[in-house]
Amino acid sequence: MTDRQAPAAELIIAVHSSDRPLRRAVESVLAAATPGRVLATVVCHNIDPAPLHDALAGLPAEQVRVLALADGIRSPAGPFNYGLEHAVARFVGIMGSDDTLEVGAVDAWLATAEGAGAAVVMAPLRLRGGRRILTPRARVLRGMLVAPVRDRLAYRTAPLGLFRRDLLAKHGLALTPGLRTGEDLEFGLKLWFSGERIAYPAQGPAYEVGNDVAERVTSAVLPLAEQFRDVRSLVAGTWFAALPERKRAAVAVKILRGHVISAAVRRGSDFSWPAADRRELNHVIELVTGLAPAAPKVLSAPDERLLLELRDAGSAEAVKESLRRREAANALRRSLTLRWQDNFRVEAPLRSNLNSLLAAGTDTVLSALPPAARRRESSPQRRKDAA
């Protein structure tokens, strides 16, 4: 494909099994843009490509292509990186084979990029046929552009949407090879904290997260040494340590709350808590807090206490007891920090929860408007940058 033929946008879809609803995903990509403006690139990963070609039969050949990668590695990073390396469009994005795009989404994202002068457009997320997913926890009363700390972009590490292809080389962006889960953690954070202009059209056409897979890899309970490989890779690298203190703290709070605490709470007080998992908790907590020592102070009081107890726990029973105390905490306690002054920080649960409530209310009101009115409210020309 020559530069003259290259579309404005390209979505990379990685496929690891021939029983995925691939045609639905590809058809949604084509319906998301004016004909000729988008290319759907399917990367067939470690499987026979013939069934995929059959599944896509009849779709316009100039708008759909299938690449094959046989690397023998059970990680989605490989096919996504391979697709991005072979991309031809100015704006690119990645997409799961179980997911879909709302009609007109790519056209709307491209218009947002042009109108806001943005190099990155974060896609609004929805569960297919359901509610909006409120990440990032961005300020509701803002312009089209978002800021990495003030708009809590760290909570949305999946780089879903569109970004300029030249940013891959400019910022050294690649999904972390070999990881079964969390392969997009470093990629997403590097992109959000790159200093590029990032737009988030929260009320625009969405990326729809599918629920076809009964249990995705990301929802499986893995040994913590495997689950935390993404965190250890990020924190042990040079990029995280080189971040300015405020940005490093924002990322650290996200890791402690969204990875460490959530992993412990998900397993719960009935989990056996083998020694290997306890050691991994201690190791990761020490790594993160060593580079961002103030980060635990922004957690809720029950979460901060749990984190420190997990770090020092010497037995399975000690971990279980810590989790039982956390489970007994009511909603108010889980919304307040241990020290009152920390409740005013951007990452504090009180501010974040209030912002999420406001965002949910705004979404409910705007969802009641006719589609044309919603488009006007989310247009970059109508919403001046206040970020």
Secondary structure in CASP SS format (residue, H / E / C, confidence):
PFRMAT SS
TARGET T0000
AUTHOR 0000-0000-0000
METHOD secondary structure of the structure
MODEL  1
M C 1.00
T C 1.00
D C 1.00
R C 1.00
Q C 1.00
A C 1.00
P C 1.00
A C 1.00
A E 1.00
E E 1.00
L E 1.00
I E 1.00
I E 1.00
A E 1.00
V E 1.00
H C 1.00
S C 1.00
S C 1.00
D C 1.00
R C 1.00
P C 1.00
L H 1.00
R H 1.00
R H 1.00
A H 1.00
V H 1.00
E H 1.00
S H 1.00
V H 1.00
L H 1.00
A H 1.00
A C 1.00
A C 1.00
T C 1.00
P C 1.00
G C 1.00
R C 1.00
V E 1.00
L E 1.00
A E 1.00
T E 1.00
V E 1.00
V E 1.00
C E 1.00
H E 1.00
N C 1.00
I C 1.00
D C 1.00
P C 1.00
A H 1.00
P H 1.00
L H 1.00
H H 1.00
D H 1.00
A H 1.00
L C 1.00
A C 1.00
G C 1.00
L C 1.00
P C 1.00
A C 1.00
E C 1.00
Q C 1.00
V E 1.00
R E 1.00
V E 1.00
L E 1.00
A E 1.00
L E 1.00
A C 1.00
D C 1.00
G C 1.00
I C 1.00
R C 1.00
S C 1.00
P C 1.00
A H 1.00
G H 1.00
P H 1.00
F H 1.00
N H 1.00
Y H 1.00
G H 1.00
L H 1.00
E H 1.00
H C 1.00
A C 1.00
V C 1.00
A C 1.00
R C 1.00
F E 1.00
V E 1.00
G E 1.00
I E 1.00
M E 1.00
G E 1.00
S C 1.00
D C 1.00
D C 1.00
T E 1.00
L E 1.00
E C 1.00
V C 1.00
G C 1.00
A H 1.00
V H 1.00
D H 1.00
A H 1.00
W H 1.00
L H 1.00
A H 1.00
T H 1.00
A H 1.00
E H 1.00
G H 1.00
A H 1.00
G C 1.00
A C 1.00
A C 1.00
V E 1.00
V E 1.00
M E 1.00
A C 1.00
P C 1.00
L E 1.00
R E 1.00
L E 1.00
R C 1.00
G C 1.00
G C 1.00
R C 1.00
R E 1.00
I E 1.00
L C 1.00
T C 1.00
P C 1.00
R C 1.00
A C 1.00
R C 1.00
V C 1.00
L C 1.00
R C 1.00
G C 1.00
M C 1.00
L E 1.00
V E 1.00
A C 1.00
P C 1.00
V C 1.00
R C 1.00
D C 1.00
R C 1.00
L H 1.00
A H 1.00
Y H 1.00
R C 1.00
T C 1.00
A C 1.00
P C 1.00
L C 1.00
G E 1.00
L E 1.00
F E 1.00
R E 1.00
R C 1.00
D C 1.00
L H 1.00
L H 1.00
A H 1.00
K H 1.00
H C 1.00
G C 1.00
L C 1.00
A C 1.00
L C 1.00
T C 1.00
P C 1.00
G C 1.00
L C 1.00
R C 1.00
T C 1.00
G C 1.00
E C 1.00
D C 1.00
L H 1.00
E H 1.00
F H 1.00
G H 1.00
L H 1.00
K H 1.00
L H 1.00
W H 1.00
F C 1.00
S C 1.00
G C 1.00
E C 1.00
R C 1.00
I E 1.00
A E 1.00
Y C 1.00
P C 1.00
A C 1.00
Q C 1.00
G C 1.00
P C 1.00
A C 1.00
Y E 1.00
E E 1.00
V E 1.00
G C 1.00
N C 1.00
D C 1.00
V C 1.00
A C 1.00
E C 1.00
R C 1.00
V H 1.00
T H 1.00
S H 1.00
A C 1.00
V C 1.00
L C 1.00
P C 1.00
L H 1.00
A H 1.00
E H 1.00
Q H 1.00
F C 1.00
R H 1.00
D H 1.00
V H 1.00
R H 1.00
S H 1.00
L H 1.00
V H 1.00
A H 1.00
G C 1.00
T H 1.00
W H 1.00
F H 1.00
A H 1.00
A H 1.00
L C 1.00
P C 1.00
E H 1.00
R H 1.00
K H 1.00
R H 1.00
A H 1.00
A H 1.00
V H 1.00
A H 1.00
V H 1.00
K H 1.00
I H 1.00
L H 1.00
R H 1.00
G H 1.00
H H 1.00
V H 1.00
I H 1.00
S H 1.00
A H 1.00
A H 1.00
V H 1.00
R H 1.00
R H 1.00
G C 1.00
S C 1.00
D C 1.00
F C 1.00
S C 1.00
W C 1.00
P C 1.00
A H 1.00
A H 1.00
D H 1.00
R H 1.00
R H 1.00
E H 1.00
L H 1.00
N H 1.00
H H 1.00
V H 1.00
I H 1.00
E H 1.00
L H 1.00
V H 1.00
T H 1.00
G H 1.00
L H 1.00
A C 1.00
P C 1.00
A C 1.00
A H 1.00
P H 1.00
K H 1.00
V H 1.00
L C 1.00
S E 1.00
A H 1.00
P H 1.00
D H 1.00
E H 1.00
R H 1.00
L H 1.00
L H 1.00
L H 1.00
E H 1.00
L H 1.00
R H 1.00
D H 1.00
A C 1.00
G C 1.00
S C 1.00
A H 1.00
E H 1.00
A H 1.00
V H 1.00
K H 1.00
E H 1.00
S H 1.00
L H 1.00
R H 1.00
R H 1.00
R H 1.00
E H 1.00
A H 1.00
A C 1.00
N C 1.00
A C 1.00
L C 1.00
R H 1.00
R H 1.00
S H 1.00
L C 1.00
T E 1.00
L C 1.00
R C 1.00
W H 1.00
Q H 1.00
D H 1.00
N H 1.00
F H 1.00
R C 1.00
V C 1.00
E C 1.00
A C 1.00
P H 1.00
L H 1.00
R H 1.00
S H 1.00
N H 1.00
L H 1.00
N H 1.00
S H 1.00
L H 1.00
L H 1.00
A H 1.00
A H 1.00
G H 1.00
T H 1.00
D H 1.00
T H 1.00
V H 1.00
L H 1.00
S H 1.00
A C 1.00
L C 1.00
P C 1.00
P H 1.00
A H 1.00
A H 1.00
R H 1.00
R H 1.00
R H 1.00
E H 1.00
S H 1.00
S C 1.00
P C 1.00
Q C 1.00
R C 1.00
R C 1.00
K C 1.00
D C 1.00
A C 1.00
A C 1.00
END
